[in-house]
Amino acid sequence: MAYPERFSNLPDYAFPRLRRLLADLTPPAGVAPVVMTIGEPRHAIPDFVAPTVARTVGELAKYPPNEGTPELLAAISGWLKRRHGIEVGTDRITALNGTREGLFNAALALCPETKNGGQPAVLIPNPFYQVYAVAAAAVGARPVYVPATAETGHLPDFAGLDAATLDATAICYICSPANPQGTVADRDYLETLIALAEKHDFLIFADECYSEIWRDTPPTGALAVAEAMGLAGRVVMFNSLSKRSNLPGLRAGFAAGSAENIARFRVLRSYAGAPLPLPMQRVAEVAWADEDHVTESRALYQEKYAIADRILGNVPGYLPPEGGFFLWLPVDDGEAAARRLWSEAGVQVLPGAYLSREVDGRNPGAGFIRVALVGPAGETEEALTRIRDLLYGEG
């Protein structure tokens, strides 16, 4: 039997690769192991979750609306107004089974088969969230990995691409705050990117799932900038409750954009999307309407930013994250550092190369490890101290 070639060049997902890398190692005896690999929030879930599920569990007997209940869409619309100051009607929003599903299916729904008579290109930050590359492969597009390194301010320099590449582009993925670097795209950056999309006729998929975890200032939203420029049709934004509300298992996200783009997206999802069960939609309705639990959780992350700055601030190349909950720490070799940390310090981290692609002989993540600040403050302080002492010398 023949199989599709379009997925043949995809490397294994990061976490199976990590398991193989560490399979022959064990953490040292007498040291409590700390896993800081996966971006799974470990703060308490909001108090309203359990009673909402209990109150609505009978709705499991009903088929849920694929695009979201009217109440859920209204709650998301209200949040967009409060958070970003934009009026987005419910016809411009669709519920998602988490943002990963949306970031993938949006490419299926909105990427054309050809662009200017040739194969479309999809622009992808490098390093990046891996679903972007799989989405490009699924639609038969050419992935263009754009370095997001210290030289570019840890954001991709899309404007520096040649005109032919930009004219071939159908979709551009951008993540702000960035996974893994924690860098935030400011208004000037977003305005430049949106103007570029208008000039070269492509869509921007703005992955903003870390937008509610920030150090000092709420990150600017791409759709809000596009609205102000009169170019809302150029942006589809994605967000979810996974990081914002510590509910990764709820699988409740949304996409918002122009009425035309969302209508096309809804058509595809009516056939191929997994609707969120009604009790989960009811929880999401409450979550998008409540900010107190978000503020409390954000304060815990800000405490961990301060811990990281204190312990690692003198490390050459240390990048204090502006948002999100990852540290992107420089090392000589990410895989070697990950093996040392697990076997000698009992701390599990992710090699940066597993989040990047090699381009022109260079993998921009090879000299980094990603460290997730998802655990309690005390555990985080202990683990970061072990990392510093082993890799950088005692402070």
PECORWO-V169471 format. One record per residue. N is the residue number from 1. SS is DSSP state (@ for helix, = for strand, . for the rest). OMEGA is omega in whole degrees, -180 to 180 (NA if undefined). NEAR is the number of other C-alpha atoms within 12 Angstrom. Layout:
BEGIN
N_SS_OMEGA_NEAR ; N_SS_OMEGA_NEAR
END
This chain:
BEGIN
1_._178_3 ; 2_._179_5 ; 3_._-179_7 ; 4_._-179_12 ; 5_._-171_11 ; 6_._178_18 ; 7_._-172_18 ; 8_._-177_13 ; 9_._179_13 ; 10_._175_23 ; 11_._175_20 ; 12_._177_18 ; 13_._-170_20 ; 14_@_-170_28 ; 15_@_170_24 ; 16_@_177_16 ; 17_@_180_20 ; 18_@_179_31 ; 19_@_178_24 ; 20_@_-179_16 ; 21_@_-174_26 ; 22_@_-171_27 ; 23_._-176_16 ; 24_._-175_12 ; 25_._172_22 ; 26_._177_23 ; 27_._-178_24 ; 28_._179_17 ; 29_._176_13 ; 30_._180_10 ; 31_._179_18 ; 32_._-179_20 ; 33_._178_24 ; 34_=_-180_33 ; 35_=_-178_31 ; 36_._-174_36 ; 37_._-170_35 ; 38_._-180_27 ; 39_._180_31 ; 40_._-178_27 ; 41_._-180_32 ; 42_._172_30 ; 43_._-177_28 ; 44_._174_24 ; 45_._-177_25 ; 46_._-177_30 ; 47_._-174_20 ; 48_@_-173_25 ; 49_@_-175_29 ; 50_@_180_19 ; 51_@_179_16 ; 52_@_177_23 ; 53_@_-179_24 ; 54_@_-177_17 ; 55_@_-172_17 ; 56_@_-174_20 ; 57_@_178_20 ; 58_@_-180_16 ; 59_@_171_20 ; 60_@_177_19 ; 61_@_-177_11 ; 62_._169_15 ; 63_._-180_18 ; 64_._175_24 ; 65_._-174_27 ; 66_._-177_31 ; 67_._-178_43 ; 68_._177_41 ; 69_._175_30 ; 70_@_-180_23 ; 71_@_179_24 ; 72_@_179_36 ; 73_@_178_36 ; 74_@_179_31 ; 75_@_178_32 ; 76_@_177_44 ; 77_@_178_33 ; 78_@_178_27 ; 79_@_178_32 ; 80_@_178_33 ; 81_@_-178_21 ; 82_@_-173_18 ; 83_@_-173_25 ; 84_@_177_26 ; 85_._-178_18 ; 86_._177_25 ; 87_._-179_26 ; 88_._-180_32 ; 89_._-176_23 ; 90_@_175_31 ; 91_@_-180_28 ; 92_@_-178_35 ; 93_=_169_42 ; 94_=_176_52 ; 95_=_-180_51 ; 96_=_173_48 ; 97_._-174_37 ; 98_._-178_35 ; 99_@_-179_38 ; 100_@_177_33 ; 101_@_-178_33 ; 102_@_-179_45 ; 103_@_176_46 ; 104_@_-174_37 ; 105_@_177_37 ; 106_@_177_49 ; 107_@_178_42 ; 108_@_-175_32 ; 109_@_-166_33 ; 110_@_179_39 ; 111_._178_37 ; 112_._179_27 ; 113_._177_25 ; 114_._175_21 ; 115_=_-177_25 ; 116_._175_19 ; 117_._-179_13 ; 118_=_179_18 ; 119_._179_24 ; 120_._175_34 ; 121_=_173_40 ; 122_=_-180_43 ; 123_=_-174_43 ; 124_=_174_41 ; 125_=_180_43 ; 126_=_13_43 ; 127_._-170_47 ; 128_._172_42 ; 129_._-163_36 ; 130_._-179_33 ; 131_@_180_32 ; 132_@_-178_44 ; 133_@_180_40 ; 134_@_177_32 ; 135_@_178_37 ; 136_@_179_40 ; 137_@_-176_29 ; 138_@_-179_28 ; 139_._178_31 ; 140_._179_27 ; 141_._176_33 ; 142_=_178_31 ; 143_=_176_36 ; 144_=_-176_35 ; 145_=_-173_36 ; 146_=_-174_37 ; 147_=_173_31 ; 148_._-171_34 ; 149_._178_31 ; 150_@_-178_23 ; 151_@_180_11 ; 152_@_-179_20 ; 153_._-180_19 ; 154_._168_34 ; 155_._-178_36 ; 156_._178_37 ; 157_._-179_29 ; 158_@_-178_36 ; 159_@_179_25 ; 160_@_178_17 ; 161_._-179_21 ; 162_._-175_16 ; 163_@_-179_16 ; 164_@_178_16 ; 165_@_-179_31 ; 166_@_178_31 ; 167_@_178_29 ; 168_@_-173_34 ; 169_=_174_41 ; 170_=_-176_45 ; 171_=_174_52 ; 172_=_175_51 ; 173_=_173_50 ; 174_=_180_46 ; 175_=_179_47 ; 176_._-6_44 ; 177_._-171_40 ; 178_._168_41 ; 179_._24_41 ; 180_._-166_49 ; 181_._-178_45 ; 182_._180_41 ; 183_._-179_39 ; 184_._175_40 ; 185_._-179_37 ; 186_._-176_25 ; 187_@_-180_22 ; 188_@_179_17 ; 189_@_-178_28 ; 190_@_177_38 ; 191_@_179_30 ; 192_@_-179_23 ; 193_@_-179_42 ; 194_@_176_41 ; 195_@_178_29 ; 196_@_178_33 ; 197_@_178_33 ; 198_@_-178_26 ; 199_@_-174_19 ; 200_@_172_29 ; 201_._172_30 ; 202_._179_36 ; 203_=_175_45 ; 204_=_173_48 ; 205_=_-174_49 ; 206_=_180_44 ; 207_=_-174_44 ; 208_._-173_47 ; 209_._177_44 ; 210_._-169_45 ; 211_._-177_41 ; 212_._174_42 ; 213_._-175_44 ; 214_=_-175_38 ; 215_._-173_30 ; 216_._-170_20 ; 217_._177_17 ; 218_._179_25 ; 219_._177_34 ; 220_._179_33 ; 221_._-178_45 ; 222_@_-179_48 ; 223_@_178_44 ; 224_@_178_36 ; 225_@_179_34 ; 226_@_177_36 ; 227_@_-179_27 ; 228_@_180_21 ; 229_@_-176_22 ; 230_._-175_17 ; 231_._-177_29 ; 232_@_180_35 ; 233_@_-180_33 ; 234_@_-173_42 ; 235_=_164_48 ; 236_=_-179_49 ; 237_=_-179_49 ; 238_=_175_45 ; 239_=_-179_46 ; 240_=_178_41 ; 241_@_-176_45 ; 242_@_-179_39 ; 243_@_-177_43 ; 244_@_-172_42 ; 245_._180_44 ; 246_._-177_38 ; 247_._-179_35 ; 248_@_-180_29 ; 249_@_179_22 ; 250_@_-178_33 ; 251_._-178_30 ; 252_._177_47 ; 253_=_176_47 ; 254_=_168_51 ; 255_=_178_50 ; 256_=_-180_52 ; 257_._178_45 ; 258_._179_32 ; 259_@_-179_23 ; 260_@_-179_22 ; 261_@_-179_32 ; 262_@_177_38 ; 263_@_178_25 ; 264_@_179_28 ; 265_@_-179_39 ; 266_@_179_36 ; 267_@_178_21 ; 268_@_-176_24 ; 269_@_178_32 ; 270_@_176_23 ; 271_@_-167_15 ; 272_@_-179_21 ; 273_._177_30 ; 274_._-179_26 ; 275_._178_34 ; 276_._178_36 ; 277_._-173_31 ; 278_@_177_34 ; 279_@_178_33 ; 280_@_176_42 ; 281_@_179_44 ; 282_@_175_37 ; 283_@_-180_38 ; 284_@_177_46 ; 285_@_-179_35 ; 286_@_-175_33 ; 287_@_-180_37 ; 288_@_-180_39 ; 289_@_-175_28 ; 290_._179_26 ; 291_._-176_21 ; 292_@_-179_18 ; 293_@_179_28 ; 294_@_179_31 ; 295_@_180_21 ; 296_@_180_22 ; 297_@_179_32 ; 298_@_179_35 ; 299_@_178_21 ; 300_@_177_30 ; 301_@_179_40 ; 302_@_174_29 ; 303_@_-180_27 ; 304_@_170_38 ; 305_@_-178_36 ; 306_@_177_24 ; 307_@_-180_26 ; 308_@_179_38 ; 309_@_-178_25 ; 310_@_-175_19 ; 311_@_-172_27 ; 312_@_-174_34 ; 313_._180_23 ; 314_._178_18 ; 315_._178_25 ; 316_._-180_15 ; 317_._178_19 ; 318_._-178_25 ; 319_._178_29 ; 320_._-178_35 ; 321_._175_39 ; 322_._-179_36 ; 323_=_-177_40 ; 324_._-178_45 ; 325_._177_47 ; 326_=_165_43 ; 327_=_179_44 ; 328_=_-168_44 ; 329_=_-180_42 ; 330_=_177_34 ; 331_._177_31 ; 332_._-178_20 ; 333_._-174_24 ; 334_@_180_34 ; 335_@_179_32 ; 336_@_179_26 ; 337_@_180_36 ; 338_@_179_46 ; 339_@_179_32 ; 340_@_-177_30 ; 341_@_-179_41 ; 342_@_-174_39 ; 343_@_-175_29 ; 344_@_-178_26 ; 345_@_179_33 ; 346_._179_31 ; 347_=_-178_41 ; 348_=_-180_39 ; 349_._-177_45 ; 350_=_175_46 ; 351_=_-178_46 ; 352_@_-180_43 ; 353_@_-179_39 ; 354_@_180_39 ; 355_@_-173_42 ; 356_._173_40 ; 357_._176_33 ; 358_=_178_21 ; 359_=_-179_19 ; 360_._176_11 ; 361_._-178_8 ; 362_=_172_18 ; 363_=_-174_27 ; 364_._178_38 ; 365_._-172_38 ; 366_._-178_33 ; 367_._-178_30 ; 368_=_165_38 ; 369_=_175_43 ; 370_=_-177_44 ; 371_=_-177_41 ; 372_=_-180_40 ; 373_._-173_46 ; 374_._-177_37 ; 375_._178_32 ; 376_._-176_24 ; 377_@_-178_23 ; 378_@_178_18 ; 379_@_179_24 ; 380_@_-180_34 ; 381_@_179_27 ; 382_@_-177_27 ; 383_@_180_37 ; 384_@_176_43 ; 385_@_177_29 ; 386_@_179_32 ; 387_@_-179_41 ; 388_@_-175_31 ; 389_@_-177_20 ; 390_@_-172_24 ; 391_@_-171_32 ; 392_@_-176_25 ; 393_._-178_15 ; 394_._-180_15 ; 395_._NA_17
END
